[in-house]
Amino acid sequence: MTGKELLYIEDALGHETFMKSCSQKASAQLTDPALSAYVKELEQKHSDLFNKFFNLL
């Protein structure tokens, strides 16, 4: 893997970590149960994407 590819993966990991964190905070603050459940699904999706990128290393 080239240095440029590693930088891309590192950047993607950072983005997915940020999005997961934002989703966690948002779902904790939402009062609508359906919307909160949807945001929790997004949190899981970003967690899965993080794992996929991490496994490339």
C-alpha positions in Angstrom: 0.0 0.0 0.0 1.4 3.4 -0.9 1.8 6.3 1.4 -1.0 8.2 -0.4 -3.4 5.3 0.1 -2.5 5.1 3.8 -3.2 8.8 4.1 -6.6 8.3 2.4 -7.5 5.5 4.8 -6.4 7.6 7.8 -8.5 10.4 6.7 -11.5 8.1 6.1 -11.1 6.7 9.6 -11.1 10.2 11.1 -14.3 11.1 9.2 -16.1 7.9 10.3 -15.0 8.4 13.9 -16.4 12.0 13.8 -19.7 10.9 12.2 -20.1 8.1 14.7 -19.5 10.6 17.6 -22.0 13.1 16.1 -24.6 10.4 15.7 -24.2 9.2 19.3 -24.6 12.8 20.6 -27.6 13.5 18.4 -29.4 10.2 19.2 -29.0 11.0 22.9 -30.6 14.4 22.6 -33.5 13.5 20.3 -36.9 13.0 21.9 -38.7 11.5 19.0 -38.2 7.7 19.3 -38.4 7.0 15.6 -35.8 9.6 14.7 -33.6 8.6 17.5 -33.7 5.0 16.3 -32.8 6.1 12.8 -29.8 8.1 14.0 -28.7 5.0 16.0 -28.8 3.0 12.7 -26.6 5.7 11.2 -24.2 5.4 14.1 -24.0 1.6 13.5 -23.5 2.2 9.7 -20.6 4.6 10.5 -19.1 2.1 12.9 -19.3 -0.6 10.3 -17.6 1.6 7.7 -14.9 2.4 10.2 -14.2 -1.3 10.7 -14.1 -1.9 7.0 -11.5 0.9 6.5 -9.5 -0.3 9.5 -9.4 -3.9 8.2 -7.7 -2.6 5.0 -4.7 -2.0 7.2 
